[in-house]
Amino acid sequence: MAVMVEAPAPQTAEVTDRARHERRLGLMLSAPSFLVMVFVTAYPLIYAVVLSLYNYRLTDPEGREFVGLGNYATVLTDPVWWTDFSTTFLITVFSVAVELVLGFAFAFVMYRILRGRSIVRTAILIPYGIVTVVSAYIWRYAFQLDAGFVNQWFGLGDYNFFGQRWSALFVIILSEIWKTTPFISLLLLAGLVQVPEELQEAARVDGATAWQRLKRVTLPNMKAAIMVALLFRTLDAWRIFDNPFIMTAGANKTETLSFLAYRQNVTLVNLGAGSAVSVLLFLTVVVIAFIFVKGFRTDLSQVRGDR
Amino acid sequence: MADRKVSNWWTVWGVLILLWALFPLLWMVSLSFKDPATFRSAEPTFFPQVWVWDNYRTVFTDSLFTSALRNSVGIALIATFLAVIVAMFAAYAIARMEFPGKKFLLSMALAIAMFPQAALVGPLFNMWRNLGIYDTWLGLIIPYLTFALPLSIWTMSAFFRQIPWEMEQAAQVDGATAWQAFRKVIVPLAAPGVFTTAILTFFFCWNEFLLAISLTSTDRARTVPAALSFFTGASQFQSPITYIMAASVVVTIPVVILVLIFQRRIMAGLTAGAVKG
């Protein structure tokens, strides 16, 4: 396999000059973005790591002392962390699973529908754009005993949905699903549009059933789009905060990890232990991203940008 | 014949999606017109027994809400404007140039898109107090700008890649000055992408809640989502539910208007920035 490669022409000074100029300009143009991102995320994160090594409450600034990994031990041995972890896990798994199926259904309808296509596409963007807090209130009041219609419609009498963990989580997940399914369905629609029509046609000619076509043609061709949508939505769900905060205020074991970080840092101004929660929350996100990229071979180059 | 039947079926499913998307909005509007004094009952109805405007009147005379609305509009517009400007430079460089650190910039943007904001509330709360920007517009604009950057950079670089940049040289060959070529050729081509990015960024800023309640403490910088969670209504003896819904209707109106006018652009923007075509 010895192929003669033509030697590249010696670069003239002008070309290298231009390349150098382009490099400098590229760096200068991206510097503002880069600096802002570092200042607001990387630096505070390092600051959180430092704070997490101290016992530090704003209510008692004099009592600040170095405790090493003590805060992490405190957090990880506290049942509250694990309860919130399981709550976050449940919400993520159930909402993402339902959204994936529902999102697929929506994507297929938007792909195939002829009459009323633009109306459906417009309507679906409204939950996407609506303020999450508003969505949380809408669903909370729909299920509320003295104001909602759900119990009347379904003949549930005076069943209190927010009275116990499971039913409260159900309502939280419902609000989450309503608001974010459009996002997933649009990403899946983008993937669906890219599946070559002639492949579908060929499968049809070969006598494949609709189910076989979905399994053998559509899904394999959409794998990358599905994985990217899943990764983004999973991490989005993992960070859930607004819905439990507005709907239950964390009662009946419905507090999530983001909520815990907020409560420790802002409500209790317990910056030492709070920062340990922050760092641990960050690490859980890193682990999830890692599982997707390495475990499920999610091809992040599918995400636009690096071409 | 059979085709028409199938297409009708899809339309039926479409109507179901329509219901699913709009029904909760109907509930919100219905609640906002109920009488705050008498709406609660052992057997609540979906629609109001009596339709009243009181909730809207109360909302617009409540300084907590009006100042929050002002803050929301101001902060979201400024943060959107800045994010679009800063991201435009980076997106232009990514779309048109080779430079060291390009990959790194994109990976960093990706990392920030996945970043748990809740992990920052403690350190930012502390930093902002030391810098004196806690509970100010600037204190929210800076993090909003940051978290909007990844989305803005991706969406815009995706749009910028589709621009036929050679036309700029072509115009100059035809005798246009560099500035004319840029203004007459490039700006009209780039504008739709920039504009779409601005809408998506605005949605994000309009929506944000966690940082809004963590980095503000008074009505000086509190945005509408944050104010909603502190809303108590006209008096402490009445339930705030109907007022909260009236305020919710008010903040949903801009979203609905933007979606109605720019539906196509938003669709294109969401999918352009997400997955390769």
Interface residues (C-beta under 8 A of the other chain):
Chain A: A19 E22 R23 R24 L25 G26 L27 L29 S30 P32 S33 F34 V36 M37 F39 V40 T41 P44 L45 Y47 A48 L51 A105 F106 V109 M110 R112 I113 L114 R115 G116 R117 S118 I119 V120 R121 T122 A123 I124 L125 I126 P127 Y128 G129 I130 V131 T132 V133 V134 S135 Y137 I138 W139 Y141 A142 Q144 D146 A147 G148 F149 Q152 W153 D158 W178 P182 F183 L186 L187 L189 A190 G191 Q194 A224 A225 V228 A229 F232 L235 W238 R239 F241 D242 F245 I246 L257 S258 F259 A261 Y262 Q264 N265 V266 L271 G274 S275 S278 V279 L281 F282 V285 A289 L300 Q302 V303 R304 G305 D306 R307
Chain B: S7 N8 W10 T11 W13 G14 V15 I17 L18 W20 A21 L22 P24 L25 W27 M28 L31 F39 R40 S41 A42 E43 P44 T45 F46 V86 A87 F89 A90 Y92 A93 I94 M97 E98 F99 P100 G101 K102 K103 L105 L106 M108 A109 L110 I112 A113 M114 F115 P116 Q117 A118 A119 L120 V121 G122 P123 L124 F125 N126 M127 I142 P143 L145 T146 L149 I153 W154 S157 A158 R161 F203 W206 N207 F209 L210 I213 S214 V224 P225 L228 S229 S239 I241 I244 M245 S248 V251 T252 V255 V256 L258 V259 L260 Q263 I266 M267 L270 T271 A272 G273 A274 V275 K276 G277
